[in-house]
Amino acid sequence: MTKKIIIPIIATALFIVAVGILIQRTRITTLPTQIVKEEPSVTISNTKISVSLARTQQERERGLSGTSSLDTNSGMLFIFEDKDVSPVFWMKDTLIPLDIIWIAEGKIVKIDKNVPLASSDTPDNKLATYSAGRPVDYVLEVNSGFTDKSSIKVGDAVSVSGI
């Protein structure tokens, strides 16, 4: 009779120990989840463009002023959250010619290609200005000639990620 009681008690104890060891091993081998933040980018016609962001008014005013070069497939994305404003750009203190891509509702609505540099002695009130002529969500500035090289055109779908 003692065997009938002791064997189930030992079996239960062994089962509890085995489950405890299994749980402990699972805890040890489980690694914490790591969140990797995606770098900001814009994709147009299967062309991925790494971007710097200009979110605030101060960042938008500075833009690419003083920038002497952009890497291939890179640019600056200007973010406009106010949907009632049609932004106006100029090339003050910009050191490189650019293509300016105007984006609204996930599509390109206008492209200003090969926007030239302004002469350093041009007064502010004489600088050429650029606008989509309508409200936009984003403006993307890239190297001059990039839109032609990448076959990017008005109407192309635009995907923005990592912002």
JOFEN-V193965 format. One record per residue. N is the residue number from 1. RES is the residue in three letters. PHI is phi in radians with two decimals (NA if undefined). PSI is psi in radians with two decimals (* if undefined). BURIAL is b if it has 16 or more other ideal C-beta (glycine too) atoms within 10 Angstrom, else e. Layout:
# JOFEN-V193965
((N	RES	PHI	PSI	BURIAL) (N	RES	PHI	PSI	BURIAL))
This chain:
# JOFEN-V193965
((1	MET	NA	-0.60	e) (2	THR	-1.12	-0.66	e) (3	LYS	-1.10	-0.65	e) (4	LYS	-1.12	-0.50	e) (5	ILE	-1.57	-0.76	e) (6	ILE	-1.20	-0.76	e) (7	ILE	-1.05	-0.85	e) (8	PRO	-1.10	-0.62	e) (9	ILE	-1.15	-0.78	e) (10	ILE	-1.13	-0.74	e) (11	ALA	-1.09	-0.74	e) (12	THR	-1.13	-0.75	e) (13	ALA	-1.10	-0.77	e) (14	LEU	-1.10	-0.70	e) (15	PHE	-1.08	-0.79	e) (16	ILE	-1.10	-0.74	e) (17	VAL	-1.11	-0.77	e) (18	ALA	-1.09	-0.77	e) (19	VAL	-1.11	-0.73	e) (20	GLY	-1.07	-0.76	e) (21	ILE	-1.12	-0.76	e) (22	LEU	-1.07	-0.77	e) (23	ILE	-1.12	-0.75	e) (24	GLN	-1.09	-0.76	e) (25	ARG	-1.11	-0.69	e) (26	THR	-1.10	-0.72	e) (27	ARG	-1.11	-0.71	e) (28	ILE	-1.21	-0.72	e) (29	THR	-1.48	-0.19	e) (30	THR	-1.41	2.13	e) (31	LEU	-1.58	2.58	e) (32	PRO	-1.14	2.59	e) (33	THR	-1.27	2.32	e) (34	GLN	-1.89	2.28	e) (35	ILE	-1.67	2.14	e) (36	VAL	-1.85	2.10	e) (37	LYS	-1.38	2.26	e) (38	GLU	-1.29	2.38	e) (39	GLU	-1.19	2.50	e) (40	PRO	-1.09	2.35	b) (41	SER	-2.69	2.81	b) (42	VAL	-2.20	2.36	b) (43	THR	-2.06	2.19	e) (44	ILE	-2.30	2.17	b) (45	SER	0.85	0.88	e) (46	ASN	1.12	0.22	e) (47	THR	-1.83	2.04	b) (48	LYS	-1.62	2.28	e) (49	ILE	-2.11	2.08	b) (50	SER	-1.29	2.39	b) (51	VAL	-2.29	2.58	b) (52	SER	-1.56	2.64	b) (53	LEU	-1.89	2.46	e) (54	ALA	-2.12	1.69	b) (55	ARG	-1.70	-0.73	e) (56	THR	-1.55	2.87	e) (57	GLN	-1.03	-0.73	e) (58	GLN	-1.10	-0.77	e) (59	GLU	-1.13	-0.67	e) (60	ARG	-1.18	-0.67	b) (61	GLU	-1.14	-0.68	e) (62	ARG	-1.26	-0.79	e) (63	GLY	0.87	-2.30	b) (64	LEU	-1.70	0.26	b) (65	SER	-0.96	2.29	e) (66	GLY	1.42	-0.08	e) (67	THR	-1.38	2.19	b) (68	SER	-1.59	-0.28	e) (69	SER	-2.87	2.77	e) (70	LEU	-2.15	2.46	b) (71	ASP	-1.15	2.76	e) (72	THR	-1.04	2.48	e) (73	ASN	1.00	0.70	b) (74	SER	-2.43	2.84	e) (75	GLY	-3.01	-2.91	b) (76	MET	-2.15	2.28	b) (77	LEU	-1.84	2.09	b) (78	PHE	-1.66	2.20	b) (79	ILE	-1.84	2.23	b) (80	PHE	-2.12	1.91	b) (81	GLU	-1.52	-0.43	e) (82	ASP	-1.35	1.97	e) (83	LYS	-1.40	-0.05	e) (84	ASP	-1.80	0.11	e) (85	VAL	-1.94	2.34	e) (86	SER	-1.80	1.75	e) (87	PRO	-1.16	2.64	b) (88	VAL	-2.10	2.29	e) (89	PHE	-1.98	2.71	b) (90	TRP	-2.44	3.02	b) (91	MET	-1.88	0.48	b) (92	LYS	-1.01	2.23	e) (93	ASP	1.04	0.32	e) (94	THR	-1.51	2.27	b) (95	LEU	-1.71	-0.11	e) (96	ILE	-2.30	2.51	e) (97	PRO	-1.23	2.61	e) (98	LEU	-2.35	2.81	b) (99	ASP	-1.80	2.36	b) (100	ILE	-1.97	2.11	b) (101	ILE	-1.90	2.12	b) (102	TRP	-1.75	2.22	b) (103	ILE	-2.19	2.24	b) (104	ALA	-2.43	2.37	b) (105	GLU	0.91	0.71	e) (106	GLY	1.36	0.22	e) (107	LYS	-2.41	2.68	e) (108	ILE	-1.34	2.22	b) (109	VAL	-1.87	-0.30	b) (110	LYS	-2.88	2.61	b) (111	ILE	-2.31	2.19	b) (112	ASP	-1.73	1.93	b) (113	LYS	-1.63	2.54	e) (114	ASN	0.88	0.85	e) (115	VAL	-1.16	2.11	b) (116	PRO	-1.35	2.86	e) (117	LEU	-1.26	2.62	e) (118	ALA	-1.56	2.50	b) (119	SER	-1.10	2.46	e) (120	SER	-1.11	-0.35	e) (121	ASP	-1.69	0.14	e) (122	THR	-1.31	2.17	e) (123	PRO	-1.15	2.64	e) (124	ASP	-0.91	-0.70	e) (125	ASN	-1.29	-0.07	e) (126	LYS	-1.91	-0.03	e) (127	LEU	-1.21	2.44	e) (128	ALA	-1.16	2.52	e) (129	THR	-2.06	2.72	e) (130	TYR	-2.32	2.42	b) (131	SER	-2.69	2.70	e) (132	ALA	-1.40	-0.25	b) (133	GLY	1.32	0.25	e) (134	ARG	-2.82	2.85	e) (135	PRO	-1.11	2.52	b) (136	VAL	-2.33	2.80	b) (137	ASP	-1.57	-0.64	b) (138	TYR	-2.50	2.69	b) (139	VAL	-2.26	2.29	b) (140	LEU	-2.02	2.13	b) (141	GLU	-1.81	2.24	b) (142	VAL	-2.32	2.99	b) (143	ASN	-0.97	2.50	b) (144	SER	-0.99	2.34	b) (145	GLY	1.56	-0.17	e) (146	PHE	-1.08	-0.73	b) (147	THR	-1.15	-0.67	b) (148	ASP	-1.19	-0.79	e) (149	LYS	-1.07	-0.59	e) (150	SER	-1.71	0.09	b) (151	SER	0.97	0.69	e) (152	ILE	-1.55	2.35	b) (153	LYS	-2.49	2.88	e) (154	VAL	-1.02	2.38	e) (155	GLY	1.73	-0.29	e) (156	ASP	-1.11	2.51	b) (157	ALA	-1.29	2.54	e) (158	VAL	-2.21	2.32	b) (159	SER	-2.07	2.24	e) (160	VAL	-1.97	2.31	b) (161	SER	-2.45	2.77	e) (162	GLY	1.35	0.26	e) (163	ILE	-1.79	*	e))
